[in-house]
Amino acid sequence: MKKKVLILVKTYPAISTKYGETVCTAGITEEGEWIRIYPIPFRKIDFNKRYSKYDWIELELTKNSKDFRPESFRPVDPNHIVKLGHIDSDRDTWLERRSFVLKNVYTNMSKLIEDAKDKEKCTSLAVFKPTKILDFTYEKTESFWDPKKIKALESEHSQGSLFETNDLDDITEFEVVDKVPYKFKFKFQDETGKESNLMIEDWETGMLYWKRLKVYEGDEQKACDYVKKTYFEDFSKTKDYHFILGTTLKHHYLSKNPFVIIGDFRPKPIKQPGLFGT
């Protein structure tokens, strides 16, 4: 089926033994339905097909038969993506973006998890508005990808990738993205006071770390502190901050809370006019 999708999420690239380096993309259709598009070998597809957040794209999709989540689809051919346009930021208020993104916003984490566990609803993508953000933390993790996955990736290159590109030189010279050696997490409360501590896997978060690491000449502590300041001070305290949450396939029914933060939505708050229009 052909679908028009407003892109809202691009996760940091991950390594899969089956698909190589992939990016999970998510967005909303014109009808307001969530769509998860996976796998996407984003850095291998034609440059003019690569999309940004808030781009409208059109592509052929088929239901992912190995993923029970109703929002999950596979691209028939990522190199046949058509970019249709972009929703600009509309200054600070992001009114047009808000009209699509904020149609259905959760504020109760227990309700969201209940809808995820419900066999009929099986909600696995959602916008969530935290009532209070308590902290943004980071912790050291592995600095390198699993060698088995890297070996599978090398094998993929030698045999031909899942989605062939038109430029064979790109395949030969392709280098796997560096693994972010930290886990970044938000600690927050919902409207009932329930606390959650969820990891953020947004592409922008990982890239911010690498950019600041270069600025600070390899000082990981300073780079991480900068990421924390950006999200905890600049974004969550000055923006009308929302999380975009997604479940992981493996933990959807197994974990108490199967969600991770896969993106965010951060316009400036809309100021209410005064009594006399001031």
C-alpha positions, 0 to 999 in steps of 0.5 A: 500500500502507498502511504503519505507519512509525516516523519516525527522520529528517527532513532539513532542507528542500531546494528542488527544481525539480520538487517545490518545498520538500520534506523527506526522511523516513525510518523503520522499519516494524514488520517492521524494514524501512527506508522513505524517504518522498519528496517530503514538502512538510512545512511545507504539510501540515495542522498536525495531520498533521505528525509528529515523530521517534519518532512512529508514522504510517500512510500510503498509499505507492507505490514511487517509479518514478524512484528505483531504491533499494528503500527509496524510496517516494512518499506517495499523499497527505501530508494522509492521514497518520495519527499512531498514537502516539509512543515516549517516551524511556524516561528515559535508556536509550531501551530501546524505541527501541533495540529498533527502531533498533539491530536492524542496525548497521554498524561497517565503512564499506567493508562498508556501501558494498559493500552499497550498490553491490551491485545486489541489496542496494542498501542506501541507508539504515542505522544506523552506529556510528562507532568514534571521532569525530575532529572536527566541522567547518563551512565556508561555502557559498552563503547563498541557494537557486538562483534557478532553483529559487526561480522553479520554487517560485513557479510551483508556488504560482501553478499549485497545488502537487504536494500541495494543502493544505486551507488556501489562505491557507497557500499564499499566505503560504508563505515558503521556508525559509532556506538554512543557509549552512554545511556541517556535517561529522563526521570519524570512524573505523570499526572498521578505522580507515578515516576518513570525512568526511560531511556532516550534513543533519538538520533539527535541525542546521539549526534549531540553527544558526538558533536560536543565530544569533538568540541571538548576534544574527547572529554566525555564528562563535559560532552555528557554534561552538555547533553544533560544541560540541553535536555534538562535545562534548555528543553524541558524547562523552557519548551512545551515539552512532549516525549514520543514513546515507542515500545520495543518488540521484545519487551512489549508484553514482557516488561512492566513498562515496555516504552522508551523515548524515541523522540521529542516534540518541543515548541515554545509554550503558547502564551495565553492572551491577557484580559485586554488582549495584551 
